Amino acid sequence: MDAVTTPMLLRLIESGQLDPTPFATHRFDLQDAEDAYDVFANAATTHALKVVLTAQPVEAMPAPAEVAELAR
C-alpha cells in the first residue's frame, strides 16, 4: 500500500465494497505487542497479513479538583 492506494482502499471499505476483516489474520492483546511484532516480521512463515492489537479501555482520570478533594 502507498499514498495512492490507501485512500482508495479506505473509500472501498467505507462504502461497504470491501470487507477488511479477512485481512486481519492475527490478533493479540496490547501487552503481547512484542509477540505480534515477531509474527508480522516473519509473515512469510506465519502467513500474517495484518496483525491487530487490542487494548482494554483506560478508566477516566479524575479531574484535578476531584484529586485535591480526595487528598483532603
N, C-alpha and C positions, 0 to 999 in steps of 0.2 A: 504494500500500500504506500501511496505517496500523497503529496499535496493535491494532486489532481483526482485520484480515485477515492480518497477518503470522503470528501463532501458528497460525491456521487453515491457511495455506499451508504452513508448516513441518510441521504434522501430516500433511497430504496427501503431502508429499514423503517424510517418514519412513515412512509406511505403504505407499509404493510406488504410490499412486493418482495421483500427478502426477510426471511426468518433467521436471525443471527444465532439462535440458541444452539444449533448443531456445531457451531464453530468453537463453543466453549467446551473443550474436551476434558479439562481437568479443573477441579475445584479444591481450594484449600482455605482453612481458616487463616486470618491475617497472621496469627502467631507462627504459622508454618510457612511464612514467606520465603525463607531460605530453601526449603524443600521445593516449593513452587518454582523458584528461580532455576534450581537444578533440573527439574523436569522440563522446563521450557528451553533451557540451554542445551539439553540433549534431545531435542524434538525428533531427530532422525530415529532415535531408539524408542522414545516414549510415545511417538505419534501425537505430540501435543500441537494443537493449532493455536488455541487461546487458553490461557490459564486465568481463572477467576479467583480473586482473593475476597473473602467475606469477613467483615468485621461486625462486632456487636455494637449497637448504639452506645454512645457515651452519655452518661447521665449529665443533665444540665448542671453547670456550676452555679452555686448560689450567688446572688448579686452581692457586691461589696458591702452594702448596708446590712444584708442578712448575715454575712460573715461576722461583721462587727457586733451585731446583736447576739450571735451565738457565742462570741468570745467573752461576753459580759458575765 
